Amino acid sequence: MWYEILPGFAIMTACLIIPGVATSQIHKLMNNGKEKRVARVPWHWYMIARDERLSGTGEHYVTKGLENIH
């Protein structure tokens, strides 16, 4: 009957969802809980480079305030 496909469908759905969720959680863990920054246009690349320069760490997700500007 039609309900015999449900276990297979559930397994396939889980196998497709788990990697996406796990990847986002691992990325969040590696970036100290901050979201991934995506640069789609040149202005975003400029802002990421500015953040890296101002933070002095070489990591674009570590931002500091005015106390770090020399």
Predicted model as a PDB file, atoms N, CA, C, CB and O in Angstrom, pLDDT in the B-factor column:
MODEL        1                                                                  
ATOM      1  N   MET A   1       0.829  -1.184   0.000  1.00 89.00           N  
ATOM      2  CA  MET A   1       0.000   0.000   0.000  1.00 89.00           C  
ATOM      3  C   MET A   1       0.878   1.253   0.000  1.00 89.00           C  
ATOM      4  CB  MET A   1      -0.946  -0.005   1.211  1.00 89.00           C  
ATOM      5  O   MET A   1       2.105   1.182   0.067  1.00 89.00           O  
ATOM      6  N   TRP A   2       0.211   2.385  -0.076  1.00 86.00           N  
ATOM      7  CA  TRP A   2       0.940   3.635  -0.194  1.00 86.00           C  
ATOM      8  C   TRP A   2       1.754   3.965   1.050  1.00 86.00           C  
ATOM      9  CB  TRP A   2      -0.015   4.750  -0.480  1.00 86.00           C  
ATOM     10  O   TRP A   2       2.784   4.630   0.933  1.00 86.00           O  
ATOM     11  N   TYR A   3       1.339   3.532   2.229  1.00 91.00           N  
ATOM     12  CA  TYR A   3       2.027   3.866   3.472  1.00 91.00           C  
ATOM     13  C   TYR A   3       3.351   3.115   3.644  1.00 91.00           C  
ATOM     14  CB  TYR A   3       1.124   3.572   4.645  1.00 91.00           C  
ATOM     15  O   TYR A   3       4.113   3.416   4.563  1.00 91.00           O  
ATOM     16  N   GLU A   4       3.631   2.151   2.778  1.00 93.00           N  
ATOM     17  CA  GLU A   4       4.889   1.416   2.862  1.00 93.00           C  
ATOM     18  C   GLU A   4       6.084   2.269   2.442  1.00 93.00           C  
ATOM     19  CB  GLU A   4       4.819   0.172   2.000  1.00 93.00           C  
ATOM     20  O   GLU A   4       7.228   1.921   2.734  1.00 93.00           O  
ATOM     21  N   ILE A   5       5.823   3.383   1.760  1.00 94.00           N  
ATOM     22  CA  ILE A   5       6.922   4.256   1.354  1.00 94.00           C  
ATOM     23  C   ILE A   5       7.320   5.225   2.456  1.00 94.00           C  
ATOM     24  CB  ILE A   5       6.542   5.027   0.109  1.00 94.00           C  
ATOM     25  O   ILE A   5       8.366   5.866   2.349  1.00 94.00           O  
ATOM     26  N   LEU A   6       6.524   5.356   3.512  1.00 95.00           N  
ATOM     27  CA  LEU A   6       6.799   6.339   4.556  1.00 95.00           C  
ATOM     28  C   LEU A   6       8.133   6.122   5.274  1.00 95.00           C  
ATOM     29  CB  LEU A   6       5.691   6.319   5.561  1.00 95.00           C  
ATOM     30  O   LEU A   6       8.847   7.103   5.481  1.00 95.00           O  
ATOM     31  N   PRO A   7       8.520   4.891   5.671  1.00 95.00           N  
ATOM     32  CA  PRO A   7       9.826   4.731   6.332  1.00 95.00           C  
ATOM     33  C   PRO A   7      10.996   5.138   5.425  1.00 95.00           C  
ATOM     34  CB  PRO A   7      10.009   3.279   6.777  1.00 95.00           C  
ATOM     35  O   PRO A   7      11.925   5.809   5.874  1.00 95.00           O  
ATOM     36  N   GLY A   8      10.948   4.742   4.181  1.00 95.00           N  
ATOM     37  CA  GLY A   8      12.000   5.130   3.243  1.00 95.00           C  
ATOM     38  C   GLY A   8      12.036   6.630   3.019  1.00 95.00           C  
ATOM     39  O   GLY A   8      13.109   7.229   2.941  1.00 95.00           O  
ATOM     40  N   PHE A   9      10.858   7.237   2.917  1.00 95.00           N  
ATOM     41  CA  PHE A   9      10.776   8.684   2.744  1.00 95.00           C  
ATOM     42  C   PHE A   9      11.342   9.412   3.964  1.00 95.00           C  
ATOM     43  CB  PHE A   9       9.320   9.112   2.499  1.00 95.00           C  
ATOM     44  O   PHE A   9      12.042  10.415   3.818  1.00 95.00           O  
ATOM     45  N   ALA A  10      11.047   8.918   5.148  1.00 96.00           N  
ATOM     46  CA  ALA A  10      11.561   9.538   6.378  1.00 96.00           C  
ATOM     47  C   ALA A  10      13.088   9.435   6.441  1.00 96.00           C  
ATOM     48  CB  ALA A  10      10.931   8.871   7.625  1.00 96.00           C  
ATOM     49  O   ALA A  10      13.757  10.393   6.829  1.00 96.00           O  
ATOM     50  N   ILE A  11      13.630   8.297   6.067  1.00 96.00           N  
ATOM     51  CA  ILE A  11      15.090   8.115   6.083  1.00 96.00           C  
ATOM     52  C   ILE A  11      15.742   9.048   5.070  1.00 96.00           C  
ATOM     53  CB  ILE A  11      15.468   6.641   5.777  1.00 96.00           C  
ATOM     54  O   ILE A  11      16.746   9.688   5.382  1.00 96.00           O  
ATOM     55  N   MET A  12      15.193   9.134   3.871  1.00 97.00           N  
ATOM     56  CA  MET A  12      15.771  10.010   2.845  1.00 97.00           C  
ATOM     57  C   MET A  12      15.678  11.480   3.256  1.00 97.00           C  
ATOM     58  CB  MET A  12      15.063   9.795   1.497  1.00 97.00           C  
ATOM     59  O   MET A  12      16.616  12.244   3.031  1.00 97.00           O  
ATOM     60  N   THR A  13      14.575  11.872   3.844  1.00 96.00           N  
ATOM     61  CA  THR A  13      14.409  13.252   4.290  1.00 96.00           C  
ATOM     62  C   THR A  13      15.424  13.588   5.371  1.00 96.00           C  
ATOM     63  CB  THR A  13      12.985  13.485   4.808  1.00 96.00           C  
ATOM     64  O   THR A  13      16.041  14.652   5.331  1.00 96.00           O  
ATOM     65  N   ALA A  14      15.603  12.692   6.335  1.00 96.00           N  
ATOM     66  CA  ALA A  14      16.576  12.922   7.406  1.00 96.00           C  
ATOM     67  C   ALA A  14      17.993  13.008   6.851  1.00 96.00           C  
ATOM     68  CB  ALA A  14      16.490  11.807   8.456  1.00 96.00           C  
ATOM     69  O   ALA A  14      18.784  13.843   7.289  1.00 96.00           O  
ATOM     70  N   CYS A  15      18.314  12.150   5.892  1.00 96.00           N  
ATOM     71  CA  CYS A  15      19.658  12.167   5.305  1.00 96.00           C  
ATOM     72  C   CYS A  15      19.914  13.440   4.511  1.00 96.00           C  
ATOM     73  CB  CYS A  15      19.855  10.955   4.406  1.00 96.00           C  
ATOM     74  O   CYS A  15      21.072  13.822   4.340  1.00 96.00           O  
ATOM     75  N   LEU A  16      18.893  14.098   4.028  1.00 96.00           N  
ATOM     76  CA  LEU A  16      19.071  15.348   3.301  1.00 96.00           C  
ATOM     77  C   LEU A  16      19.070  16.566   4.225  1.00 96.00           C  
ATOM     78  CB  LEU A  16      17.982  15.496   2.261  1.00 96.00           C  
ATOM     79  O   LEU A  16      19.702  17.575   3.911  1.00 96.00           O  
ATOM     80  N   ILE A  17      18.380  16.488   5.345  1.00 96.00           N  
ATOM     81  CA  ILE A  17      18.275  17.627   6.253  1.00 96.00           C  
ATOM     82  C   ILE A  17      19.445  17.691   7.226  1.00 96.00           C  
ATOM     83  CB  ILE A  17      16.970  17.559   7.023  1.00 96.00           C  
ATOM     84  O   ILE A  17      19.953  18.778   7.499  1.00 96.00           O  
ATOM     85  N   ILE A  18      19.879  16.563   7.750  1.00 96.00           N  
ATOM     86  CA  ILE A  18      20.911  16.537   8.789  1.00 96.00           C  
ATOM     87  C   ILE A  18      22.215  17.212   8.351  1.00 96.00           C  
ATOM     88  CB  ILE A  18      21.194  15.104   9.192  1.00 96.00           C  
ATOM     89  O   ILE A  18      22.754  17.992   9.136  1.00 96.00           O  
ATOM     90  N   PRO A  19      22.758  16.968   7.157  1.00 94.00           N  
ATOM     91  CA  PRO A  19      24.013  17.642   6.797  1.00 94.00           C  
ATOM     92  C   PRO A  19      23.906  19.169   6.737  1.00 94.00           C  
ATOM     93  CB  PRO A  19      24.487  17.133   5.465  1.00 94.00           C  
ATOM     94  O   PRO A  19      24.836  19.867   7.141  1.00 94.00           O  
ATOM     95  N   GLY A  20      22.806  19.681   6.250  1.00 91.00           N  
ATOM     96  CA  GLY A  20      22.635  21.131   6.186  1.00 91.00           C  
ATOM     97  C   GLY A  20      22.563  21.757   7.565  1.00 91.00           C  
ATOM     98  O   GLY A  20      23.191  22.787   7.812  1.00 91.00           O  
ATOM     99  N   VAL A  21      21.812  21.155   8.460  1.00 93.00           N  
ATOM    100  CA  VAL A  21      21.690  21.668   9.824  1.00 93.00           C  
ATOM    101  C   VAL A  21      23.022  21.534  10.554  1.00 93.00           C  
ATOM    102  CB  VAL A  21      20.577  20.920  10.593  1.00 93.00           C  
ATOM    103  O   VAL A  21      23.446  22.452  11.257  1.00 93.00           O  
ATOM    104  N   ALA A  22      23.680  20.388  10.387  1.00 94.00           N  
ATOM    105  CA  ALA A  22      24.965  20.166  11.061  1.00 94.00           C  
ATOM    106  C   ALA A  22      26.011  21.162  10.566  1.00 94.00           C  
ATOM    107  CB  ALA A  22      25.456  18.721  10.830  1.00 94.00           C  
ATOM    108  O   ALA A  22      26.792  21.678  11.366  1.00 94.00           O  
ATOM    109  N   THR A  23      26.041  21.440   9.270  1.00 90.00           N  
ATOM    110  CA  THR A  23      27.016  22.383   8.728  1.00 90.00           C  
ATOM    111  C   THR A  23      26.819  23.769   9.318  1.00 90.00           C  
ATOM    112  CB  THR A  23      26.914  22.443   7.207  1.00 90.00           C  
ATOM    113  O   THR A  23      27.793  24.416   9.704  1.00 90.00           O  
ATOM    114  N   SER A  24      25.589  24.233   9.395  1.00 85.00           N  
ATOM    115  CA  SER A  24      25.347  25.569   9.944  1.00 85.00           C  
ATOM    116  C   SER A  24      25.700  25.628  11.425  1.00 85.00           C  
ATOM    117  CB  SER A  24      23.884  25.974   9.739  1.00 85.00           C  
ATOM    118  O   SER A  24      26.238  26.635  11.886  1.00 85.00           O  
ATOM    119  N   GLN A  25      25.413  24.583  12.171  1.00 88.00           N  
ATOM    120  CA  GLN A  25      25.739  24.570  13.600  1.00 88.00           C  
ATOM    121  C   GLN A  25      27.249  24.510  13.827  1.00 88.00           C  
ATOM    122  CB  GLN A  25      25.059  23.381  14.289  1.00 88.00           C  
ATOM    123  O   GLN A  25      27.764  25.174  14.727  1.00 88.00           O  
ATOM    124  N   ILE A  26      27.960  23.725  13.027  1.00 89.00           N  
ATOM    125  CA  ILE A  26      29.417  23.657  13.149  1.00 89.00           C  
ATOM    126  C   ILE A  26      30.037  24.999  12.794  1.00 89.00           C  
ATOM    127  CB  ILE A  26      29.991  22.546  12.246  1.00 89.00           C  
ATOM    128  O   ILE A  26      30.974  25.448  13.454  1.00 89.00           O  
ATOM    129  N   HIS A  27      29.514  25.644  11.746  1.00 83.00           N  
ATOM    130  CA  HIS A  27      30.040  26.946  11.360  1.00 83.00           C  
ATOM    131  C   HIS A  27      29.813  27.971  12.470  1.00 83.00           C  
ATOM    132  CB  HIS A  27      29.389  27.421  10.054  1.00 83.00           C  
ATOM    133  O   HIS A  27      30.698  28.775  12.763  1.00 83.00           O  
ATOM    134  N   LYS A  28      28.638  27.944  13.083  1.00 83.00           N  
ATOM    135  CA  LYS A  28      28.338  28.857  14.171  1.00 83.00           C  
ATOM    136  C   LYS A  28      29.259  28.602  15.365  1.00 83.00           C  
ATOM    137  CB  LYS A  28      26.872  28.721  14.589  1.00 83.00           C  
ATOM    138  O   LYS A  28      29.716  29.544  16.013  1.00 83.00           O  
ATOM    139  N   LEU A  29      29.527  27.340  15.649  1.00 86.00           N  
ATOM    140  CA  LEU A  29      30.422  26.977  16.745  1.00 86.00           C  
ATOM    141  C   LEU A  29      31.838  27.469  16.476  1.00 86.00           C  
ATOM    142  CB  LEU A  29      30.422  25.460  16.957  1.00 86.00           C  
ATOM    143  O   LEU A  29      32.501  27.973  17.383  1.00 86.00           O  
ATOM    144  N   MET A  30      32.302  27.330  15.249  1.00 83.00           N  
ATOM    145  CA  MET A  30      33.658  27.730  14.896  1.00 83.00           C  
ATOM    146  C   MET A  30      33.818  29.256  14.860  1.00 83.00           C  
ATOM    147  CB  MET A  30      34.036  27.137  13.547  1.00 83.00           C  
ATOM    148  O   MET A  30      34.934  29.755  15.011  1.00 83.00           O  
ATOM    149  N   ASN A  31      32.742  29.992  14.668  1.00 77.00           N  
ATOM    150  CA  ASN A  31      32.800  31.453  14.587  1.00 77.00           C  
ATOM    151  C   ASN A  31      32.263  32.113  15.850  1.00 77.00           C  
ATOM    152  CB  ASN A  31      32.017  31.944  13.378  1.00 77.00           C  
ATOM    153  O   ASN A  31      31.724  33.218  15.790  1.00 77.00           O  
ATOM    154  N   ASN A  32      32.399  31.462  16.967  1.00 76.00           N  
ATOM    155  CA  ASN A  32      32.003  32.012  18.268  1.00 76.00           C  
ATOM    156  C   ASN A  32      30.538  32.433  18.321  1.00 76.00           C  
ATOM    157  CB  ASN A  32      32.871  33.196  18.606  1.00 76.00           C  
ATOM    158  O   ASN A  32      30.205  33.445  18.938  1.00 76.00           O  
ATOM    159  N   GLY A  33      29.673  31.672  17.685  1.00 74.00           N  
ATOM    160  CA  GLY A  33      28.241  31.923  17.745  1.00 74.00           C  
ATOM    161  C   GLY A  33      27.729  32.974  16.788  1.00 74.00           C  
ATOM    162  O   GLY A  33      26.543  33.302  16.813  1.00 74.00           O  
ATOM    163  N   LYS A  34      28.606  33.518  15.932  1.00 71.00           N  
ATOM    164  CA  LYS A  34      28.157  34.550  15.003  1.00 71.00           C  
ATOM    165  C   LYS A  34      27.786  33.925  13.672  1.00 71.00           C  
ATOM    166  CB  LYS A  34      29.241  35.623  14.809  1.00 71.00           C  
ATOM    167  O   LYS A  34      28.294  32.868  13.296  1.00 71.00           O  
ATOM    168  N   GLU A  35      26.895  34.597  12.973  1.00 70.00           N  
ATOM    169  CA  GLU A  35      26.440  34.115  11.678  1.00 70.00           C  
ATOM    170  C   GLU A  35      27.544  34.238  10.638  1.00 70.00           C  
ATOM    171  CB  GLU A  35      25.199  34.884  11.228  1.00 70.00           C  
ATOM    172  O   GLU A  35      28.472  35.033  10.792  1.00 70.00           O  
ATOM    173  N   LYS A  36      27.435  33.455   9.593  1.00 67.00           N  
ATOM    174  CA  LYS A  36      28.369  33.542   8.483  1.00 67.00           C  
ATOM    175  C   LYS A  36      28.132  34.841   7.727  1.00 67.00           C  
ATOM    176  CB  LYS A  36      28.226  32.324   7.541  1.00 67.00           C  
ATOM    177  O   LYS A  36      26.989  35.222   7.474  1.00 67.00           O  
ATOM    178  N   ARG A  37      29.210  35.515   7.371  1.00 69.00           N  
ATOM    179  CA  ARG A  37      29.087  36.734   6.576  1.00 69.00           C  
ATOM    180  C   ARG A  37      29.332  36.378   5.126  1.00 69.00           C  
ATOM    181  CB  ARG A  37      30.080  37.837   7.057  1.00 69.00           C  
ATOM    182  O   ARG A  37      30.348  35.772   4.785  1.00 69.00           O  
ATOM    183  N   VAL A  38      28.401  36.755   4.282  1.00 72.00           N  
ATOM    184  CA  VAL A  38      28.479  36.436   2.867  1.00 72.00           C  
ATOM    185  C   VAL A  38      28.723  37.722   2.090  1.00 72.00           C  
ATOM    186  CB  VAL A  38      27.187  35.726   2.378  1.00 72.00           C  
ATOM    187  O   VAL A  38      28.013  38.712   2.267  1.00 72.00           O  
ATOM    188  N   ALA A  39      29.737  37.696   1.227  1.00 76.00           N  
ATOM    189  CA  ALA A  39      30.047  38.866   0.405  1.00 76.00           C  
ATOM    190  C   ALA A  39      29.604  38.576  -1.026  1.00 76.00           C  
ATOM    191  CB  ALA A  39      31.577  39.217   0.463  1.00 76.00           C  
ATOM    192  O   ALA A  39      30.237  37.791  -1.731  1.00 76.00           O  
ATOM    193  N   ARG A  40      28.523  39.208  -1.448  1.00 81.00           N  
ATOM    194  CA  ARG A  40      27.999  38.976  -2.793  1.00 81.00           C  
ATOM    195  C   ARG A  40      28.329  40.109  -3.749  1.00 81.00           C  
ATOM    196  CB  ARG A  40      26.506  38.781  -2.739  1.00 81.00           C  
ATOM    197  O   ARG A  40      28.348  39.918  -4.965  1.00 81.00           O  
ATOM    198  N   VAL A  41      28.584  41.273  -3.208  1.00 88.00           N  
ATOM    199  CA  VAL A  41      28.903  42.429  -4.050  1.00 88.00           C  
ATOM    200  C   VAL A  41      30.226  43.021  -3.566  1.00 88.00           C  
ATOM    201  CB  VAL A  41      27.753  43.503  -4.010  1.00 88.00           C  
ATOM    202  O   VAL A  41      30.620  42.768  -2.428  1.00 88.00           O  
ATOM    203  N   PRO A  42      30.924  43.799  -4.393  1.00 88.00           N  
ATOM    204  CA  PRO A  42      32.222  44.358  -3.992  1.00 88.00           C  
ATOM    205  C   PRO A  42      32.181  45.164  -2.692  1.00 88.00           C  
ATOM    206  CB  PRO A  42      32.746  45.233  -5.090  1.00 88.00           C  
ATOM    207  O   PRO A  42      33.159  45.173  -1.945  1.00 88.00           O  
ATOM    208  N   TRP A  43      31.073  45.834  -2.415  1.00 88.00           N  
ATOM    209  CA  TRP A  43      30.980  46.618  -1.181  1.00 88.00           C  
ATOM    210  C   TRP A  43      31.112  45.722   0.045  1.00 88.00           C  
ATOM    211  CB  TRP A  43      29.652  47.387  -1.131  1.00 88.00           C  
ATOM    212  O   TRP A  43      31.752  46.106   1.023  1.00 88.00           O  
ATOM    213  N   HIS A  44      30.520  44.543   0.004  1.00 84.00           N  
ATOM    214  CA  HIS A  44      30.636  43.618   1.129  1.00 84.00           C  
ATOM    215  C   HIS A  44      32.080  43.170   1.315  1.00 84.00           C  
ATOM    216  CB  HIS A  44      29.727  42.400   0.919  1.00 84.00           C  
ATOM    217  O   HIS A  44      32.555  43.065   2.446  1.00 84.00           O  
ATOM    218  N   TRP A  45      32.789  42.902   0.206  1.00 85.00           N  
ATOM    219  CA  TRP A  45      34.206  42.529   0.303  1.00 85.00           C  
ATOM    220  C   TRP A  45      34.999  43.661   0.943  1.00 85.00           C  
ATOM    221  CB  TRP A  45      34.785  42.188  -1.096  1.00 85.00           C  
ATOM    222  O   TRP A  45      35.891  43.413   1.755  1.00 85.00           O  
ATOM    223  N   TYR A  46      34.684  44.888   0.588  1.00 87.00           N  
ATOM    224  CA  TYR A  46      35.371  46.037   1.159  1.00 87.00           C  
ATOM    225  C   TYR A  46      35.124  46.113   2.664  1.00 87.00           C  
ATOM    226  CB  TYR A  46      34.912  47.335   0.473  1.00 87.00           C  
ATOM    227  O   TYR A  46      36.048  46.376   3.434  1.00 87.00           O  
ATOM    228  N   MET A  47      33.897  45.885   3.078  1.00 82.00           N  
ATOM    229  CA  MET A  47      33.579  45.947   4.502  1.00 82.00           C  
ATOM    230  C   MET A  47      34.261  44.817   5.286  1.00 82.00           C  
ATOM    231  CB  MET A  47      32.065  45.883   4.702  1.00 82.00           C  
ATOM    232  O   MET A  47      34.716  45.039   6.408  1.00 82.00           O  
ATOM    233  N   ILE A  48      34.335  43.627   4.719  1.00 79.00           N  
ATOM    234  CA  ILE A  48      35.020  42.523   5.383  1.00 79.00           C  
ATOM    235  C   ILE A  48      36.503  42.829   5.523  1.00 79.00           C  
ATOM    236  CB  ILE A  48      34.815  41.212   4.609  1.00 79.00           C  
ATOM    237  O   ILE A  48      37.093  42.579   6.574  1.00 79.00           O  
ATOM    238  N   ALA A  49      37.118  43.373   4.458  1.00 82.00           N  
ATOM    239  CA  ALA A  49      38.534  43.737   4.526  1.00 82.00           C  
ATOM    240  C   ALA A  49      38.756  44.823   5.574  1.00 82.00           C  
ATOM    241  CB  ALA A  49      39.040  44.213   3.150  1.00 82.00           C  
ATOM    242  O   ALA A  49      39.762  44.802   6.283  1.00 82.00           O  
ATOM    243  N   ARG A  50      37.828  45.769   5.676  1.00 81.00           N  
ATOM    244  CA  ARG A  50      37.936  46.818   6.692  1.00 81.00           C  
ATOM    245  C   ARG A  50      37.856  46.226   8.094  1.00 81.00           C  
ATOM    246  CB  ARG A  50      36.834  47.871   6.499  1.00 81.00           C  
ATOM    247  O   ARG A  50      38.629  46.613   8.971  1.00 81.00           O  
ATOM    248  N   ASP A  51      36.932  45.295   8.317  1.00 77.00           N  
ATOM    249  CA  ASP A  51      36.810  44.658   9.629  1.00 77.00           C  
ATOM    250  C   ASP A  51      38.074  43.896   9.993  1.00 77.00           C  
ATOM    251  CB  ASP A  51      35.611  43.715   9.654  1.00 77.00           C  
ATOM    252  O   ASP A  51      38.512  43.941  11.142  1.00 77.00           O  
ATOM    253  N   GLU A  52      38.671  43.191   9.020  1.00 77.00           N  
ATOM    254  CA  GLU A  52      39.905  42.468   9.285  1.00 77.00           C  
ATOM    255  C   GLU A  52      41.031  43.442   9.638  1.00 77.00           C  
ATOM    256  CB  GLU A  52      40.296  41.611   8.068  1.00 77.00           C  
ATOM    257  O   GLU A  52      41.825  43.176  10.540  1.00 77.00           O  
ATOM    258  N   ARG A  53      41.097  44.558   8.932  1.00 78.00           N  
ATOM    259  CA  ARG A  53      42.146  45.546   9.189  1.00 78.00           C  
ATOM    260  C   ARG A  53      41.969  46.180  10.565  1.00 78.00           C  
ATOM    261  CB  ARG A  53      42.141  46.633   8.102  1.00 78.00           C  
ATOM    262  O   ARG A  53      42.944  46.356  11.296  1.00 78.00           O  
ATOM    263  N   LEU A  54      40.733  46.524  10.923  1.00 74.00           N  
ATOM    264  CA  LEU A  54      40.494  47.182  12.206  1.00 74.00           C  
ATOM    265  C   LEU A  54      40.635  46.246  13.393  1.00 74.00           C  
ATOM    266  CB  LEU A  54      39.127  47.793  12.216  1.00 74.00           C  
ATOM    267  O   LEU A  54      41.096  46.659  14.457  1.00 74.00           O  
ATOM    268  N   SER A  55      40.242  44.986  13.222  1.00 71.00           N  
ATOM    269  CA  SER A  55      40.346  44.064  14.350  1.00 71.00           C  
ATOM    270  C   SER A  55      41.774  43.622  14.582  1.00 71.00           C  
ATOM    271  CB  SER A  55      39.467  42.854  14.125  1.00 71.00           C  
ATOM    272  O   SER A  55      42.145  43.300  15.711  1.00 71.00           O  
ATOM    273  N   GLY A  56      42.590  43.602  13.526  1.00 69.00           N  
ATOM    274  CA  GLY A  56      43.982  43.218  13.668  1.00 69.00           C  
ATOM    275  C   GLY A  56      44.193  41.735  13.862  1.00 69.00           C  
ATOM    276  O   GLY A  56      45.312  41.308  14.148  1.00 69.00           O  
ATOM    277  N   THR A  57      43.150  40.936  13.714  1.00 67.00           N  
ATOM    278  CA  THR A  57      43.273  39.501  13.944  1.00 67.00           C  
ATOM    279  C   THR A  57      43.311  38.708  12.653  1.00 67.00           C  
ATOM    280  CB  THR A  57      42.138  39.017  14.798  1.00 67.00           C  
ATOM    281  O   THR A  57      43.696  37.539  12.667  1.00 67.00           O  
ATOM    282  N   GLY A  58      42.921  39.308  11.536  1.00 63.00           N  
ATOM    283  CA  GLY A  58      42.858  38.580  10.279  1.00 63.00           C  
ATOM    284  C   GLY A  58      41.588  37.750  10.149  1.00 63.00           C  
ATOM    285  O   GLY A  58      41.444  36.979   9.200  1.00 63.00           O  
ATOM    286  N   GLU A  59      40.680  37.902  11.086  1.00 64.00           N  
ATOM    287  CA  GLU A  59      39.417  37.160  11.050  1.00 64.00           C  
ATOM    288  C   GLU A  59      38.289  38.177  10.952  1.00 64.00           C  
ATOM    289  CB  GLU A  59      39.245  36.238  12.319  1.00 64.00           C  
ATOM    290  O   GLU A  59      38.145  39.040  11.817  1.00 64.00           O  
ATOM    291  N   HIS A  60      37.491  38.072   9.896  1.00 60.00           N  
ATOM    292  CA  HIS A  60      36.481  39.087   9.639  1.00 60.00           C  
ATOM    293  C   HIS A  60      35.317  39.061  10.611  1.00 60.00           C  
ATOM    294  CB  HIS A  60      35.965  38.932   8.264  1.00 60.00           C  
ATOM    295  O   HIS A  60      34.562  40.032  10.669  1.00 60.00           O  
ATOM    296  N   TYR A  61      35.138  38.003  11.372  1.00 60.00           N  
ATOM    297  CA  TYR A  61      33.988  37.949  12.258  1.00 60.00           C  
ATOM    298  C   TYR A  61      34.314  38.467  13.653  1.00 60.00           C  
ATOM    299  CB  TYR A  61      33.471  36.535  12.345  1.00 60.00           C  
ATOM    300  O   TYR A  61      33.427  38.528  14.505  1.00 60.00           O  
ATOM    301  N   VAL A  62      35.570  38.843  13.905  1.00 62.00           N  
ATOM    302  CA  VAL A  62      35.947  39.421  15.186  1.00 62.00           C  
ATOM    303  C   VAL A  62      35.989  40.927  15.004  1.00 62.00           C  
ATOM    304  CB  VAL A  62      37.323  38.863  15.695  1.00 62.00           C  
ATOM    305  O   VAL A  62      36.943  41.457  14.434  1.00 62.00           O  
ATOM    306  N   THR A  63      34.978  41.610  15.477  1.00 61.00           N  
ATOM    307  CA  THR A  63      34.938  43.060  15.333  1.00 61.00           C  
ATOM    308  C   THR A  63      35.127  43.701  16.701  1.00 61.00           C  
ATOM    309  CB  THR A  63      33.604  43.521  14.686  1.00 61.00           C  
ATOM    310  O   THR A  63      34.733  43.149  17.728  1.00 61.00           O  
ATOM    311  N   LYS A  64      35.730  44.862  16.686  1.00 62.00           N  
ATOM    312  CA  LYS A  64      35.930  45.622  17.911  1.00 62.00           C  
ATOM    313  C   LYS A  64      35.388  47.019  17.697  1.00 62.00           C  
ATOM    314  CB  LYS A  64      37.430  45.660  18.320  1.00 62.00           C  
ATOM    315  O   LYS A  64      35.066  47.402  16.571  1.00 62.00           O  
ATOM    316  N   GLY A  65      35.287  47.762  18.746  1.00 65.00           N  
ATOM    317  CA  GLY A  65      34.726  49.102  18.670  1.00 65.00           C  
ATOM    318  C   GLY A  65      35.769  50.138  18.351  1.00 65.00           C  
ATOM    319  O   GLY A  65      36.814  49.830  17.779  1.00 65.00           O  
ATOM    320  N   LEU A  66      35.485  51.368  18.721  1.00 66.00           N  
ATOM    321  CA  LEU A  66      36.355  52.501  18.431  1.00 66.00           C  
ATOM    322  C   LEU A  66      37.681  52.422  19.172  1.00 66.00           C  
ATOM    323  CB  LEU A  66      35.658  53.787  18.782  1.00 66.00           C  
ATOM    324  O   LEU A  66      38.641  53.081  18.772  1.00 66.00           O  
ATOM    325  N   GLU A  67      37.761  51.638  20.232  1.00 64.00           N  
ATOM    326  CA  GLU A  67      38.999  51.570  21.007  1.00 64.00           C  
ATOM    327  C   GLU A  67      40.131  50.910  20.213  1.00 64.00           C  
ATOM    328  CB  GLU A  67      38.760  50.803  22.308  1.00 64.00           C  
ATOM    329  O   GLU A  67      41.297  51.023  20.592  1.00 64.00           O  
ATOM    330  N   ASN A  68      39.803  50.232  19.133  1.00 59.00           N  
ATOM    331  CA  ASN A  68      40.822  49.525  18.355  1.00 59.00           C  
ATOM    332  C   ASN A  68      41.371  50.371  17.197  1.00 59.00           C  
ATOM    333  CB  ASN A  68      40.243  48.227  17.810  1.00 59.00           C  
ATOM    334  O   ASN A  68      42.367  49.993  16.580  1.00 59.00           O  
ATOM    335  N   ILE A  69      40.741  51.497  16.901  1.00 60.00           N  
ATOM    336  CA  ILE A  69      41.188  52.345  15.790  1.00 60.00           C  
ATOM    337  C   ILE A  69      42.345  53.207  16.267  1.00 60.00           C  
ATOM    338  CB  ILE A  69      40.023  53.232  15.248  1.00 60.00           C  
ATOM    339  O   ILE A  69      42.248  53.889  17.288  1.00 60.00           O  
ATOM    340  N   HIS A  70      43.430  53.170  15.524  1.00 59.00           N  
ATOM    341  CA  HIS A  70      44.632  53.921  15.912  1.00 59.00           C  
ATOM    342  C   HIS A  70      44.694  55.219  15.172  1.00 59.00           C  
ATOM    343  CB  HIS A  70      45.898  53.112  15.651  1.00 59.00           C  
ATOM    344  O   HIS A  70      45.633  55.993  15.361  1.00 59.00           O  
TER     345      HIS A  70                                                      
ENDMDL                                                                          
END                                                                             
